[in-house]
Amino acid sequence: MNNTELTQRDLAVLWHPCTQMKDHERLPLIPIKKAHGVYLEDFDGNRYIDAISSWWVNLFGHTNSYINAKIKEQLETLEHVILAGFTHEQVIRLSERLVKLTPKGLEKCFYADNGSSGVEVALKMSFHAHKNNSKIKNIFVSLTNSYHGETIGALSVGDVKLYKETYEPLLIQSLQTAVPRDMSLWAAREAASEFEALCASRADEISAIILEPLVQGAGYMHMYHKEFLVLVREICTKYDIHFIADEVMVGFGRTGEMFACQSANITPDFLVLSKGLTGGYLPLSVVLTTNDIYAKFYCDYNEHKAFLHSHSYTGNALACAAANATLDIFERDNIIQNNRETAEYMGKKLLKFKELENVASIRQTGMICAVELKGYDPKDRIGLRVYRYGLKKGVLLRPLGHIIYFMPPYIITKEECDVMMNVAYEAIDSLI
């Protein structure tokens, strides 16, 4: 079995996500045979540093021996059970731990399968909570340049031009308010003032604001100051608007704190988690919310007041086992402090990119680093050129257009960081 044979078989039957399949007439797919640590290995024996944690999910390396063992252990006792009317030890333990780890006041956990579904849960729960309080508030606010997933509801509250233009007739009502233009305190306050002006005029219609704290992932890794979160929390409380924090990407240590909201010492009304929740092993998401929200649904039987959302694999036992194993590693290995040290090292390496004449800016939040290029037309597809260069040199880089970013597994060593960032530097330099 080799790469070429598997690629041919794949293209005969698969339609890949986030991909123009015609590209694969000239850009070969890479079938991965196995992976360990930060490395992926294909069927021809080539190895690649996974600089993007396989779409931002992998925290502690591929085939982590501890997580492997815990999933295998769970496999021998219970793989899955309906979570309506039943429960199991793994989901109870996971929920107890998440309540303790997340910002104070988040007391209840509702599970789904992935980040987009978690966003849908939070949107529906927000609207329904207001409705149960005799208020119909059917508009959601999100930030410009935002991304929250690709189901209809999640797309509706995003601000990706391509998606909105394509699916606009299907989308639910939403409004956008400005994201802080940069990482300055002034920009945070300016954007918060705009949001408050919107609330002052339309608070009776607005159910919630949803935002990605500190870093907009698919929004070209745009970053902003934590003060914006503080001000949005105050405004939401003032106008009876829910605050939904989408930490699908930034949760679980990416930003230098366990959760990005903790950097601002605020508690949202809803916290959406996924991706790193299971260490990158299995699909799982969770929405944490307050006892106040929960109480709005708690009553003698009334089919209209009960929260109406269910997925077949909600709270899957194997996924919860992976999540509990992931939290074990956080507790055991002082991960947050280790991440801060790794982030500091990456930051020093990042400074070198400022030397390149085609680099407009660099930015960093925790273990997320981004290099913004200048002087290119989107039709140039420079991201694809960087991607191909990286593969030739043994590094998986998947740029966002003109943004080259690094989001490696937490276990990456300094030597592996050097390789990852040096290859990216060479790739960018080769574009000149």
Secondary structure by P-SEA (a helix, b strand, c coil): ccaaaaaaaaaaccccccccccccccbbbbbbccccccccccccccccccccccccccccccccaaaaaaaaaaaaccccccccccccaaaaaaaaaaaacccccccbbbbbccaaaaaaaaaaaaaaaaaaacccccbbbbcccccccccaaaaaacccaaaaaaccccccccccccccccccaaaaaaaaaaaaaaaaccccccccccccccccccccbbbbbaaaaaaaaaaaaaacbbbbbccccccccccccccccccccccccbbbbccccccccbbbbbbbbcaaaaaaacccccccccbbbbbcccccaaaaaaaaaaaaaaaccaaaaaaaaaaaaaaaaaaaaccccccccccccccbbbbbbcccccccaaaaaaaaaaaaacccccccccbbbbbccccccaaaaaaaaaaaaaaaaaac
